[in-house]
Structures are given as C-alpha cells and as structure tokens.
Amino acid sequence: MSVTPREYMAEEAAARPRPSGRRSLLALSPILVFLVIYLVTSLIAHDFYKVPVSAAFLLSSVYALLIIRGRSLEERISIFSEGAGNKNVLLMIWIFILAGAFASTAKAIGSIEATVDLTLAILPGKLLLAGLFLAACFISMSIGTSVGTIVALVPVAAGIAQETGLGVPMMTALVVGGAFFGDNLSFISDTTIAATRMQGCSMRDKFKVNIWIAAPAALVVTAIYVAIGLRTGAAPHPFPTRWPLVFPYLAVIAMALAGLNVILVLAIGIALNMILGFFCGVGWTEFLGAVGSGIASMGDLVIVTMLAGGMLELIRAGGGLDLILERMTRRIKGKRGAELSIAALVSLVNVCTANNTIAIITSGRIAKEITGKFGLDPRRTASILDIFSCIVQGSLPYGAQLLMASGLAGISTFAIIGNLYYPLALLLFALCSILFRLPRKYS
C-alpha cells in the first residue's frame, strides 16, 4: 500500500488537537482488548482455530467507539468509517478480492497442482523448505512487495504441504518470512522509499547498512530450514508436470518481477486462468463459480481489514499515536538509547496503524530530530526504521500480509505466527547491531 510522505503529512496537519495524556492512554486500550479477547478465549477453548478474528475485532471496535470522549455518536461513527474506508484499506481489499479469485480459478483448472508438481520435481526433498524460503526472499527482493510475494507463493506452499505431509502453517510461514526479507531490503519497496526520504539519505546507502543485519538473519533461518528438511524431507514426487498449467503462476511471478502493479498482475492472471480453463474443459459457468467462491473466501479478511482500519483511526483520533510519540522520546541518553528509542517508536506506531509504511512516515520526523540531536548516521536511522517496522508488520495477527496468507492457506494468523522464524531472527540481529554498535562504519 503506497502512501507518500507529503500526503500523510497533509493529513496529519489537518488532524484535531491532541487530547490529554490520560485520554490518549485510554485510546490505546482497544488493541489490548482485542488481544485479550482473542488470546484468552482461544486458550480457554484450547483451539486458536475456533475463535474468529472478525468477532474479536468487532467487539474491540465497539469498545473503541464507546471510550472516545467529547464527541457525539455520529462523529465517532464518522471517524470509524473514515478509517474503514481509507484509500489504503480499500486498495488492500481490492487485492484481497482479486487474489481470492486468482487462487480459486487456478485451483479449478489444476494450475496449483501442476505448480506443486513442478516445485517438488525441481527441489530435492530435503532442501524443499530452504529452497522455498530463498525463492520467497528473491522474489520479494525483486518486486519490492511482501503482499505480491505472498499472493504468488502461499497457494503453492499450501499445496506442497498437503501433498508432502509437511505442516501448512510452517510452509505458509516460510513464505511470509521470505516476503518480508525483500520488503525490508528492496530498492522499490514503499518502506525503503519512505525511510530514506524521511531521513534524507540514498536508498543505496541505506541498503549497505541494512544488508549487514538482514543477510545474516536470512542465512540463519535458511540453516534452520535445512536442518528441519534433513529430518522431514519430502519424498520424491512421481507425477509428471503438466507444463501448460504452470504458466499462470510463472506469468504472475514474471510480471511481478517486471514491476507491474499487483492489481494488474492479478487481473491478467485471472484472464490467463480463464483461457487455459477453456482449453482444459472448464466451462464458463464453472469458471464464474470459481471466481465467486474465491471472492467469498476473502469475505472474512475484507471485514477484518475494514474493522481494523476503523478501530485504528479511532485510536489515532483519540491521541493514542501522539501519546506514543511523546512518551518514547521523553528520556533518551546516548546513541544506543537514541537508536533503541527510534526502534521502539516505529514499532509501537506500527502496532497502532498495522501499516509499516505509515508507521515510518509517522515516526520519521521525530526520528530525524533524534538523529540530529545525538549525532546518529541518517543511513543507520533509515535502516532501523525499516527493519523494526517490518519485524512488527510481519508479526501482527491483524496485519494485511498475515491476513492475506491466512486467507489463501485457510489457517489462523496465529498458526502462522507460531512458525515464523525470520522476523525473530531479524529482531535478534537488529538488537545486537544496536547494542554492540555494529557495523562500526555506520555507528
């Protein structure tokens, strides 16, 4: 989701005056309410699959409407509706709808099965996990979007898991982890553009700092997947690959690598599925049925996305973000403290916005002030903003990427989070980089 710094600054300039600190703290509480409702209920039920995320969000959104003071009910509903209908929220919804239609039609014509067959034929069974993770890293690095990578690879990963007996949550999680590797590093990623513009440094220089943290984390995760693969490697796949049916997925990946808009990529992919389906004997009515079922399968994600957008807008209007910005920058001592404060600042804002690009833009101005005051390297500040926003975004159960992955794989977002290795590895290396002032050249 693309948001320019200028657009967001204009929106912030028109924002209402900040409420008091007590009210701002109260404004943050809907996020806690959501987590308590979901986690506690799931623990009581001993099953994370039984609790719909949409139900938890509905209750926490109602709570957010009730706690806003000094506004009429109509004003509160209007603020909620503005957040739910934000252009970035709507853009993600269109992507959800098209992704559901593409995945469903690809399954109807046999494209997913054919792509799974090809993947199992190319990658040795014991290196399957590591190979898919590295493929996700490469694709996301090339196209600069975690969402595009997830759309292209999660259905294939889920199909491989069902074919080989490997866990669907683990296979989905490795794609999500690889997707965030590229989202963090790519030159054409929204987060890279936002972080470098806000700090006034070049993308190339930011990449040089970033790679020293992200690459070791990716290598460690690759080694973990190799070790897991040596114990649970998939057996050789005996079925022949139906090459024509692989074409839609290869075309989607190629178009994404070429830099085409993800909506256009998915629309073309659906058209290719339709053409191939006719040659494979899939009738017009059957194809339309697949499109409809694919869209319907994304219904819960659409509702969750809108509820989250509305709730987070109420948090912003209530002064929750302002409170975070103020409290996190009040007591900073030394360069380590300054960098840790920037990391905590962008992380907390990301939790409240569920959008890593907006989190970078929101906290970027204060981060730049901290950089100047404590003599930090702007390239390093840009890297910290991007890294920690991606770590948080990759771990949010209500983030667009995990919602998309869970919808395509048919599993809970918390099931994916429980198998995510890359964000955790990236967090450990990022913290070590700050605490031990590494790499020295930029510290």
DODREN-742458 format. One line per 10 residues: number of its first residue (from 1); their letters; for each residue x, y, z of C-alpha. Coordinates in steps of 0.1 Angstrom, whole numbers. Layout:
DODREN-742458
NUM> a> X,Y,Z ~ ...
END
This chain:
DODREN-742458
1> msvtpreyma> 0,0,0 ~ 17,32,-12 ~ 14,64,8 ~ 37,94,1 ~ 52,114,30 ~ 37,146,16 ~ 1,131,15 ~ 4,118,50 ~ 19,150,64 ~ -10,169,50
11> eeaaarprps> -35,146,67 ~ -16,149,100 ~ -15,187,97 ~ -53,188,94 ~ -57,165,125 ~ -75,176,156 ~ -58,189,187 ~ -42,163,210 ~ -63,150,239 ~ -50,148,274
21> grrsllalsp> -24,121,283 ~ -50,101,303 ~ -74,100,274 ~ -46,92,250 ~ -37,62,271 ~ -73,51,271 ~ -74,55,233 ~ -47,28,230 ~ -67,2,250 ~ -88,-13,221
31> ilvflviylv> -57,-31,209 ~ -53,-47,244 ~ -89,-55,244 ~ -86,-73,210 ~ -56,-93,221 ~ -72,-103,254 ~ -105,-114,238 ~ -87,-134,211 ~ -59,-149,232 ~ -79,-156,264
41> tsliahdfyk> -108,-172,246 ~ -85,-193,224 ~ -66,-205,255 ~ -98,-214,273 ~ -111,-232,242 ~ -76,-249,237 ~ -80,-241,200 ~ -70,-209,181 ~ -90,-220,151 ~ -124,-217,169
51> vpvsaaflls> -122,-180,176 ~ -130,-158,145 ~ -106,-128,143 ~ -135,-108,129 ~ -156,-114,161 ~ -127,-102,183 ~ -123,-71,162 ~ -160,-63,162 ~ -161,-63,200 ~ -129,-42,203
61> svyalliirg> -142,-18,177 ~ -174,-13,196 ~ -153,-7,227 ~ -132,19,208 ~ -164,37,198 ~ -176,38,234 ~ -145,52,250 ~ -140,82,228 ~ -150,113,248 ~ -161,147,238
71> rsleerisif> -177,136,205 ~ -212,127,195 ~ -220,91,185 ~ -224,103,149 ~ -189,119,150 ~ -174,87,164 ~ -190,66,137 ~ -179,90,110 ~ -142,87,123 ~ -145,50,123
81> segagnknvl> -160,50,88 ~ -132,72,75 ~ -106,47,88 ~ -125,17,74 ~ -129,34,40 ~ -93,48,38 ~ -79,46,3 ~ -51,23,15 ~ -76,0,32 ~ -97,-2,1
91> lmiwifilag> -67,-8,-21 ~ -58,-38,1 ~ -94,-51,-1 ~ -93,-50,-40 ~ -61,-70,-38 ~ -78,-95,-14 ~ -107,-99,-38 ~ -85,-104,-69 ~ -61,-127,-50 ~ -90,-149,-39
101> afastakaig> -104,-151,-75 ~ -70,-159,-89 ~ -62,-186,-64 ~ -97,-202,-68 ~ -96,-202,-106 ~ -60,-215,-106 ~ -72,-244,-84 ~ -102,-251,-106 ~ -81,-255,-137 ~ -54,-276,-119
111> sieatvdltl> -27,-249,-120 ~ -19,-251,-83 ~ -14,-289,-85 ~ 8,-285,-116 ~ 29,-259,-99 ~ 33,-281,-68 ~ 44,-310,-91 ~ 70,-288,-108 ~ 83,-275,-74 ~ 87,-310,-60
121> ailpgkllla> 104,-322,-92 ~ 130,-293,-91 ~ 138,-291,-54 ~ 154,-320,-36 ~ 131,-332,-8 ~ 155,-324,20 ~ 161,-289,6 ~ 125,-281,-2 ~ 119,-258,28 ~ 151,-239,24
131> glflaacfis> 146,-236,-14 ~ 111,-221,-10 ~ 123,-197,16 ~ 151,-184,-6 ~ 127,-182,-36 ~ 104,-160,-15 ~ 134,-139,-5 ~ 145,-135,-41 ~ 110,-127,-55 ~ 102,-102,-27
141> msigtsvgti> 135,-85,-32 ~ 129,-82,-69 ~ 93,-69,-68 ~ 95,-49,-35 ~ 62,-61,-21 ~ 55,-87,5 ~ 19,-89,-5 ~ 27,-98,-41 ~ 51,-125,-30 ~ 25,-140,-6
151> valvpvaagi> -1,-140,-33 ~ 22,-158,-57 ~ 37,-184,-34 ~ 14,-191,-5 ~ -11,-212,-25 ~ 18,-232,-39 ~ 33,-237,-5 ~ 0,-248,10 ~ -4,-273,-19 ~ 31,-287,-13
161> aqetglgvpm> 23,-291,24 ~ -8,-311,17 ~ 10,-332,-9 ~ 40,-340,12 ~ 25,-341,47 ~ 46,-310,59 ~ 26,-286,81 ~ 6,-259,62 ~ 14,-233,90 ~ 51,-239,86
171> mtalvvggaf> 51,-238,48 ~ 30,-206,48 ~ 52,-190,75 ~ 84,-196,55 ~ 69,-177,25 ~ 58,-149,48 ~ 93,-147,63 ~ 109,-146,29 ~ 84,-120,17 ~ 95,-96,45
181> fgdnlsfisd> 131,-101,37 ~ 126,-84,3 ~ 101,-59,17 ~ 128,-47,40 ~ 156,-45,15 ~ 142,-39,-19 ~ 150,-6,-37 ~ 114,-3,-49 ~ 97,-11,-16 ~ 74,15,-1
191> ttiaatrmqg> 92,12,32 ~ 126,18,17 ~ 114,48,-2 ~ 97,63,29 ~ 126,56,53 ~ 152,71,30 ~ 132,102,21 ~ 123,109,57 ~ 160,107,67 ~ 175,123,36
201> csmrdkfkvn> 198,95,25 ~ 201,74,-6 ~ 185,40,-10 ~ 218,25,-19 ~ 235,37,13 ~ 205,25,34 ~ 208,-9,17 ~ 245,-11,26 ~ 236,-7,63 ~ 206,-29,61
211> iwiaapaalv> 222,-59,44 ~ 247,-64,73 ~ 217,-71,95 ~ 192,-88,72 ~ 216,-111,54 ~ 229,-129,85 ~ 193,-133,98 ~ 183,-149,65 ~ 213,-172,65 ~ 205,-184,100
221> vtaiyvaigl> 168,-191,90 ~ 180,-209,59 ~ 202,-232,80 ~ 172,-239,103 ~ 151,-249,73 ~ 179,-271,60 ~ 181,-288,94 ~ 143,-293,95 ~ 144,-306,59 ~ 171,-332,68
231> rtgaaphpfp> 147,-347,93 ~ 114,-343,75 ~ 123,-341,38 ~ 95,-348,13 ~ 97,-380,-7 ~ 104,-378,-45 ~ 73,-368,-64 ~ 64,-395,-90 ~ 38,-375,-110 ~ 47,-357,-143
241> trwplvfpyl> 45,-320,-145 ~ 17,-305,-167 ~ 37,-276,-181 ~ 9,-256,-197 ~ -10,-253,-164 ~ 21,-239,-147 ~ 21,-209,-170 ~ -3,-187,-150 ~ 19,-188,-119 ~ 51,-183,-138
251> aviamalagl> 35,-154,-156 ~ 23,-138,-123 ~ 58,-141,-109 ~ 74,-127,-141 ~ 50,-98,-143 ~ 56,-90,-106 ~ 94,-91,-112 ~ 89,-67,-141 ~ 74,-42,-117 ~ 38,-43,-128
261> nvilvlaigi> 11,-31,-103 ~ -1,-61,-82 ~ -38,-54,-92 ~ -29,-56,-129 ~ -8,-87,-123 ~ -37,-105,-106 ~ -62,-94,-133 ~ -40,-107,-160 ~ -35,-139,-140 ~ -73,-144,-138
271> alnmilgffc> -76,-139,-176 ~ -49,-165,-182 ~ -67,-190,-159 ~ -99,-184,-179 ~ -82,-190,-213 ~ -64,-221,-200 ~ -96,-233,-184 ~ -115,-233,-216 ~ -88,-254,-232 ~ -89,-278,-203
281> gvgwteflga> -126,-283,-204 ~ -136,-259,-176 ~ -169,-244,-186 ~ -179,-207,-184 ~ -204,-214,-155 ~ -178,-234,-136 ~ -152,-207,-141 ~ -176,-180,-128 ~ -184,-202,-99 ~ -147,-205,-91
291> vgsgiasmgd> -144,-167,-92 ~ -173,-162,-69 ~ -161,-188,-44 ~ -127,-172,-44 ~ -141,-138,-37 ~ -164,-152,-10 ~ -134,-169,7 ~ -119,-135,12 ~ -151,-121,29 ~ -138,-125,64
301> lvivtmlagg> -105,-108,55 ~ -124,-79,40 ~ -144,-74,72 ~ -114,-77,94 ~ -94,-52,73 ~ -122,-26,75 ~ -128,-32,112 ~ -91,-28,119 ~ -89,3,98 ~ -118,19,116
311> mleliraggg> -106,9,151 ~ -70,22,144 ~ -84,55,131 ~ -103,59,164 ~ -70,53,183 ~ -53,79,162 ~ -81,104,167 ~ -82,98,204 ~ -45,107,207 ~ -30,72,210
321> ldlilermtr> -3,78,185 ~ 5,112,199 ~ 10,97,233 ~ 34,71,219 ~ 54,97,201 ~ 57,119,232 ~ 64,92,258 ~ 90,74,237 ~ 111,105,231 ~ 110,120,266
331> rikgkrgael> 141,103,281 ~ 169,95,258 ~ 205,91,268 ~ 234,83,245 ~ 234,68,210 ~ 223,34,220 ~ 194,48,238 ~ 186,70,208 ~ 186,41,184 ~ 166,19,208
341> siaalvslvn> 140,47,212 ~ 137,50,174 ~ 132,13,171 ~ 106,12,199 ~ 89,43,185 ~ 83,29,150 ~ 74,-5,164 ~ 46,9,187 ~ 33,32,159 ~ 32,1,136
351> vctanntiai> 12,-18,162 ~ -14,10,162 ~ -15,15,124 ~ -9,-20,111 ~ 9,-4,82 ~ 47,-3,81 ~ 49,25,55 ~ 26,48,75 ~ 45,39,107 ~ 78,50,91
361> itsgriakei> 62,82,79 ~ 45,90,112 ~ 77,85,133 ~ 101,96,107 ~ 101,133,116 ~ 109,126,153 ~ 135,100,143 ~ 152,127,122 ~ 153,151,152 ~ 168,124,174
371> tgkfgldprr> 193,116,147 ~ 205,152,145 ~ 205,157,183 ~ 225,126,191 ~ 248,126,160 ~ 234,93,145 ~ 241,83,110 ~ 209,90,89 ~ 216,58,69 ~ 215,38,100
381> tasildifsc> 184,56,113 ~ 166,48,79 ~ 177,12,83 ~ 164,9,119 ~ 130,24,109 ~ 126,-1,80 ~ 138,-31,99 ~ 117,-27,130 ~ 86,-17,111 ~ 89,-49,90
391> ivqgslpyga> 96,-70,121 ~ 63,-58,137 ~ 43,-59,105 ~ 54,-95,99 ~ 42,-104,134 ~ 8,-87,136 ~ -22,-111,135 ~ -43,-82,120 ~ -16,-71,95 ~ -25,-72,58
401> qllmasglag> 2,-97,50 ~ -7,-123,76 ~ -44,-119,69 ~ -37,-124,32 ~ -16,-155,39 ~ -41,-170,63 ~ -69,-165,38 ~ -50,-181,10 ~ -38,-210,31 ~ -70,-215,51
411> istfaiignl> -54,-213,85 ~ -53,-189,115 ~ -29,-160,116 ~ -17,-171,150 ~ -9,-206,135 ~ 14,-187,110 ~ 30,-165,137 ~ 39,-196,158 ~ 60,-209,129 ~ 77,-176,119
421> yyplalllfa> 115,-177,122 ~ 127,-148,101 ~ 111,-118,120 ~ 125,-132,152 ~ 160,-138,137 ~ 159,-102,122 ~ 149,-88,157 ~ 178,-106,174 ~ 204,-94,148 ~ 190,-58,148
431> lcsilfrlpr> 192,-56,186 ~ 227,-69,186 ~ 236,-44,160 ~ 224,-15,182 ~ 238,-28,215 ~ 272,-37,201 ~ 274,-7,176 ~ 277,-29,145 ~ 287,-24,118 ~ 313,1,131
441> kys> 314,21,99 ~ 279,33,104 ~ 279,36,142
END
